[in-house]
Amino acid sequence: MLLEFKRLSEIDPSKFIDWMNHPQVRKPIPLLQGNFTEAD
């Protein structure tokens, strides 16, 4: 997984959503239930 720091306004929302739904990202976020969506 490549990690690159950018402003949120510079990130494609679909790529951010995919990243937030990645198992290695979700594991340390116990309050994240279900899939992360654009509404979140």
MARDO-239861 format. One record per residue: x, y negated, z of N, C-alpha, C, CB in turn; residue in one letter. Coordinates in steps of 0.02 Angstrom, whole numbers, plus 32768, in hexadecimal, padded with zeros to 4 digits. Glycine has a CB too. Layout:
<sites>
XYZXYZXYZXYZA...
</sites>
This chain:
<sites>
802B803A8000800080008000802D7FC280007FCF8000803EM80237F977FCF804A7F5A7FCA80277F237FF280527F447F80L804E7F01801B80337ECA804380547E89802C803F7ED6808FL802A7E5A801880427E19800180187DE48022803F7E147FB2E80377DB2804080137D7D80637FFE7D468033803E7D61809CF7FBC7D3780347F9F7D02800B7F667CE180317F867D1D7FC6K7F507CA880197F147C8980357ED87CB3801F7F0C7C3E801DR7EA57CB7804A7E6A7CDE80387E497CC37FF97E377CDD8071L7E4E7C827FEE7E307C657FB27E537C7B7F717E317C187FB7S7E8F7C977F777EB57CAE7F3D7EAC7CF87F2E7EFF7C9F7F47E7E857D1A7F587E7D7D627F527E3A7D737F317E817D847F97I7E3D7DA27F027E007DBB7EE27DD67DDE7F197E117DED7EA6D7D977DC97F237D6F7DE67F597D697E327F547D2A7DC97F57P7D657E4E7F187D5F7E977F137D9F7EBB7F2B7D507EAA7ECAS7DD97E9D7F207E177EBB7F387E1B7EB87F847E557E967F1AK7E037E807FA27E027E7B7FEB7DD27EAE80097DEE7E348000F7D997EB87FEA7D687EE980027D857F2F7FFE7D267EE57FD8I7DA67F3F7FC67DC77F807FBF7DFB7F8A7FF67DE87F887F7AD7E227F5780047E567F5A80387E377F66807C7E807F1A8038W7E027F42808C7DE17F4980CD7DC17F8E80D57DAC7F1380D6M7DB27FB0809E7D947FF380A27DC9802A809F7D627FFC806AN7E098018809B7E3F804A80987E45806B80DD7E8380298083H7E4A80AD80E17E4C80D081227E8480B881507E5581198116P7EBE80A781367EF5809081617EE8804B817D7F378090813AQ7EC08023815B7EAF7FE181747E767FE681A67E9A7FB28139V7E46801281997E0C801981C57E1C803A82087DD7804381A2R7E4E806682097E5D808C82457E67806182847E9B80B6823AK7E8E802B82817E97800382BE7E607FCF82CA7ED97FDF82BAP7E2A7FD282A37DF37FA282AC7DB47FC982C27DE57F7A8269I7DB07FDB83027D79800583197D347FE683137D8580188360P7D2F7FA483117CEE7F84830D7CD37F8382C57CF27F3D8328L7CFC7F9482947CE67F95824F7CC07FD782437D237F8E821DL7C7F7FD2823F7C54800C82357C3A800C81ED7C19800D8268Q7C37804581CC7C1F804981887C51802981597BDA80278181G7C3E801E811B7C6A800080EA7C697FB580F07C55801680A3N7CA37F9680E47CA97F4E80E27C8D7F38809E7CF47F3680EBF7C617F06809E7C417EF080607C4B7EA480567BF67F018061T7C367E8B801E7C3B7E4380107C137E1B80437C227E347FCAE7BDE7E37805E7BB57E14808F7BDA7E0980D17B747E3B809CA7C0C7E3480DF7C337E2D811C7C637DF381177C5A7E6E812CD
</sites>
